Amino acid sequence: MSSIDMLSFEKAGWEQSYRRIAGVDEVGRGCLFGDVVAAAVILPEGLIIDGVDDSKKLTAKKRDALYEIIMEQALAVCVGHVESAIIDEINIKQASRLAMKKAVEGLSEAADYLLIDAEKVDLPLPQQSIIKGDANSQSIAAASIVAKVTRDRLCEGLWEELYPDYGIKIHKGYATKLHREQIVSLGPTPMHRRSFIGKILAEQQTLF
């Protein structure tokens, strides 16, 4: 898909006189460990950043390079976090929405229109939910890159240092074989999502 197609939703907003269109996306929804992280990004009208796409399709090196460009050229960027304990309390869907809301509310320039990856944000702002938005909107793709790089750096840095025996920097909190085995052998950390690992722990108990 060409860059010009990636601006089709933004152009529709600009034609309706919206000037601060924020793309919104989250990462970490399916993880067993750590925060769900959302980003909101407002890019200048008409700006095309070559290579911006769904963060899952990009290499880590490419994501890092694009992250720097986005942070440099965006009108406003904000990241919202919701931790494991809250995820367990309100469920992952509501936690993802809350992280998105925090990201939008924290923007240094207030958004007047939201483009969101397959979700709704609980704010009184005009918004459009787009299926596979991170592959169809440059603003959402930029948000997916910022959220992914932010969360990956936590996994490789602070969270890895806090819990060095769990391989967090390798699997980023997802339910890999290594991660499940470490949960079974070491037990969960305070940052594991109890609502996600119940089945794994139940299976552990049947082994003894």
C-alpha positions, -999 to 999 in steps of 0.1 A, spaced: 0 0 0 14 34 -10 19 63 14 -8 83 -3 -34 55 5 -22 57 41 -35 93 43 -70 86 30 -87 87 64 -67 118 74 -77 136 42 -113 129 49 -109 146 83 -89 175 69 -117 181 44 -141 184 73 -119 211 88 -103 190 115 -67 201 120 -53 180 149 -61 145 139 -47 120 164 -39 84 155 -44 60 184 -32 24 189 -21 0 217 3 -28 222 6 -56 248 -31 -66 248 -23 -103 245 7 -104 269 8 -123 302 31 -97 318 34 -60 321 14 -29 311 -8 -24 281 7 6 264 -12 30 240 1 60 220 -17 90 205 2 108 177 -8 140 158 12 145 126 14 177 106 -12 180 79 0 165 46 32 151 61 42 117 46 68 96 65 81 69 42 80 34 56 54 40 83 33 9 86 17 -15 111 45 -19 137 42 -57 136 53 -57 100 85 -38 107 119 -50 120 130 -37 154 157 -16 137 132 0 113 107 7 141 135 24 161 144 46 131 108 55 124 102 62 161 129 89 161 114 105 130 79 104 144 90 119 177 109 147 159 82 156 133 49 150 152 30 180 165 22 160 197 28 125 210 17 110 243 19 74 257 -6 60 282 0 29 304 -23 7 324 -6 -18 347 -14 -55 353 -33 -51 385 -58 -27 368 -60 -51 338 -70 -79 362 -96 -56 378 -113 -42 348 -104 -66 320 -80 -61 291 -105 -45 267 -114 -18 292 -77 -14 301 -68 -9 265 -94 17 262 -82 34 293 -46 35 281 -58 50 248 -79 76 268 -48 85 289 -27 89 258 -52 112 241 -58 133 273 -20 137 277 -13 152 243 4 186 245 -19 199 217 -56 188 221 -68 165 194 -100 175 175 -105 142 158 -94 106 165 -85 77 142 -84 46 163 -73 10 155 -105 -11 159 -116 5 192 -135 34 208 -121 60 232 -143 72 260 -139 109 253 -164 134 238 -144 137 206 -154 129 170 -137 96 162 -135 68 137 -127 32 145 -108 15 116 -104 -22 113 -66 -29 107 -62 8 111 -24 4 117 -21 -9 81 -45 18 66 -38 51 83 -4 67 87 -15 83 120 -25 50 135 6 33 122 27 60 138 9 55 171 15 17 168 52 23 163 55 46 193 36 23 215 55 -8 204 90 8 208 80 23 242 69 -11 255 97 -30 240 123 -7 256 106 -13 290 108 -51 283 145 -48 274 154 -24 301 136 -18 334 113 -49 334 142 -72 324 163 -57 353 135 -62 377 128 -98 367 160 -111 350 150 -148 353 119 -146 331 133 -138 297 112 -106 294 136 -90 269 132 -120 247 95 -127 246 83 -92 256 57 -107 280 39 -129 254 29 -165 260 59 -182 245 70 -217 257 99 -202 276 77 -177 294 51 -203 304 78 -226 317 94 -198 337 60 -189 353 55 -226 362 90 -230 377 94 -196 394 59 -185 400 44 -153 387 58 -118 395 38 -89 407 36 -77 371 21 -108 357 -16 -106 348 -34 -130 371 -65 -131 349 -43 -143 320 -21 -169 338 -48 -188 357 -49 -216 332 -11 -220 332 -10 -221 370 -39 -246 371 -20 -269 347 10 -266 370 -10 -279 400 -21 -310 381 15 -319 376 20 -326 413 
